[in-house]
């Protein structure tokens, strides 16, 4: 049986490895077959065929037909999709519960202690990183917002404001509820609906500036390096620093603009 490699590669979305993909496709083409027959037409070694077929059965892709010799039946692809969805959902739910329980565990407390003691030995110039991809930038902003204690000062573009209101609204709201002072510079042409929504817990002023940066607690700076109008989200990039003099410069820049606007 000849099956194109790119077709088999797409079956990775089902959570299958190479041998599993080959045997499943072979069985789909036959409907019912023995391990030996499937091994021959799929080019999967016989020494591996039984183990791989057992794995496919556990995953819900095939069923075993009782009798001698043992034969295998293919499950309809539509049913397989539903089974895969359920399995992924169950696994995610289980992992989420495990991680939730870890929050109160002694293991996390020990890890936190290790991190706290280790971070004290880090030179301030080492506390920096670069991020490529808008999703990674927002993940780090989300972390910084969650750990903020005093202030979040944000300057962004019109599209940036729309995106952040959608992706970072929850951590911003929680920060405000903790008493964190949130100030946002919104472009003069910003979406009024978004501005009104953010205004419920943040101070917002208009600006013609198109800079993209955020200062958290006058300690951390996230500076976006690209023009979001001309850059694909995958290539959007930023730097994060905690160098005091560098952060203070942007803090002063923001506060001066805020006072004069």
FENNOR-V482505 format. One record per residue. PSI is psi in degrees with one decimal (* if undefined). D_LAST is the distance of its C-alpha to the last C-alpha in Angstrom with 1 decimal. Layout:
# FENNOR-V482505
psi,d_last
PSI,D_LAST
PSI,D_LAST
This chain:
# FENNOR-V482505
psi,d_last
125.6,71.2
119.4,68.7
132.4,65.0
141.4,62.2
-38.5,60.2
-30.7,56.8
-45.0,58.0
-36.4,59.0
-34.6,55.7
-23.0,53.9
-6.7,55.9
-26.0,53.9
-21.1,51.5
-3.2,54.3
26.8,54.4
144.8,57.6
-176.3,58.8
-49.4,60.9
-40.8,64.3
-41.9,63.1
-45.9,61.7
-44.1,65.0
-37.0,67.2
-44.3,65.2
-40.8,65.2
-42.9,68.9
-36.4,69.7
-36.5,67.6
-20.4,69.8
-25.2,73.0
-55.8,72.1
139.6,74.5
166.6,75.9
166.9,77.1
-39.6,75.4
-44.3,77.8
-43.2,77.3
-37.4,73.5
-42.7,73.7
-43.7,75.8
-16.3,73.6
-9.2,70.3
28.1,71.3
127.7,70.3
138.6,72.8
-31.6,75.2
-20.7,74.7
-18.7,71.1
-46.5,71.5
-42.0,72.5
-42.0,69.6
-40.8,67.1
-36.2,68.7
-40.1,68.5
-42.4,64.8
-35.0,64.3
-44.2,66.3
-34.2,64.1
-9.3,61.0
18.3,62.6
-24.8,63.1
166.7,66.9
152.2,69.7
130.0,73.1
122.1,76.2
137.8,79.0
179.9,82.2
127.9,83.9
162.3,82.5
131.8,79.0
163.1,76.9
140.6,73.3
139.4,71.6
134.8,68.2
143.2,65.7
135.7,64.0
-37.6,60.7
-39.4,58.8
-36.9,60.1
-43.4,59.2
-44.5,55.5
-39.5,55.5
-40.7,57.2
-43.1,54.7
-45.5,51.8
-42.2,53.3
-44.5,54.2
-41.4,50.7
-43.1,49.2
-42.4,51.8
-41.2,51.1
-41.1,47.4
-41.8,47.9
-44.6,50.3
-36.5,48.1
-40.6,45.2
-40.2,47.5
-45.4,48.7
-36.2,45.1
-41.2,44.2
-28.5,47.2
-24.7,46.3
-34.2,43.2
9.9,45.6
160.1,48.2
-30.1,49.5
-46.6,48.9
-37.3,45.1
-40.7,45.1
-41.2,47.1
-39.6,44.9
-39.9,41.8
-42.7,43.6
-43.9,44.5
-42.6,40.9
-41.3,39.6
-34.8,42.2
-38.5,41.8
-24.9,38.0
-23.9,38.5
-1.0,40.5
130.1,37.9
136.4,36.4
-33.0,32.6
-17.1,32.8
-14.5,34.8
73.1,32.3
158.9,30.8
161.9,31.6
149.2,30.9
135.8,30.9
122.0,32.1
125.8,31.7
-36.0,28.8
-40.5,30.9
-37.7,31.4
-45.6,27.7
-32.4,27.1
-41.3,30.1
-39.0,28.8
-40.7,25.3
-44.8,27.4
-45.5,29.4
-38.1,26.4
-41.0,24.8
-32.4,28.2
2.5,28.6
148.2,25.2
-29.6,25.4
-52.3,22.2
151.7,19.0
114.5,17.9
115.8,14.6
131.3,14.6
126.2,13.1
176.3,15.3
176.0,16.4
-51.8,17.4
-34.9,21.0
-38.3,20.1
-41.8,18.3
-45.5,21.5
-45.2,23.8
-33.2,22.2
-28.1,22.3
-41.9,25.9
-34.3,27.0
12.0,24.9
-45.3,24.4
-51.9,27.3
-29.6,26.5
-43.6,22.9
-44.3,24.3
-37.5,26.9
-43.2,24.5
-38.0,22.5
-21.5,26.0
-1.9,26.7
10.5,23.8
131.3,21.6
115.6,17.9
120.6,16.3
132.6,12.6
130.3,12.1
116.6,9.7
139.9,11.4
153.2,11.9
-25.0,11.6
21.5,15.4
154.1,15.9
117.6,18.9
-35.2,18.3
-42.2,21.3
-43.2,20.0
-44.5,16.6
-37.9,18.6
-44.0,21.0
-28.8,18.6
-15.3,16.8
-24.0,20.1
-0.7,19.7
153.3,16.2
131.7,12.7
135.1,10.8
154.1,7.3
150.8,7.5
154.5,7.3
-6.2,10.0
144.0,11.0
23.1,14.5
155.5,15.1
100.2,17.2
164.6,17.5
131.8,17.8
126.8,18.3
122.1,20.7
25.1,21.5
26.8,20.2
-40.3,23.6
139.3,23.7
129.5,21.8
115.1,22.4
115.2,21.4
134.5,22.4
-10.0,24.1
166.6,24.6
113.9,23.3
-11.6,23.8
-21.2,24.6
2.3,27.4
133.3,28.7
143.0,31.2
-33.8,30.3
-22.8,33.4
-0.2,32.0
136.8,28.4
157.0,28.1
161.6,26.1
146.6,26.7
130.0,26.5
155.3,26.7
26.6,26.9
115.5,27.3
-49.6,25.5
-39.3,24.4
-44.2,23.0
-41.3,21.2
-36.2,19.8
-47.4,18.3
-30.9,16.3
-46.5,15.4
-41.6,14.1
-45.2,12.2
-48.0,10.5
-36.6,9.9
-43.7,8.6
-39.1,5.9
-42.3,5.4
-36.1,5.7
-12.2,3.8
*,0.0
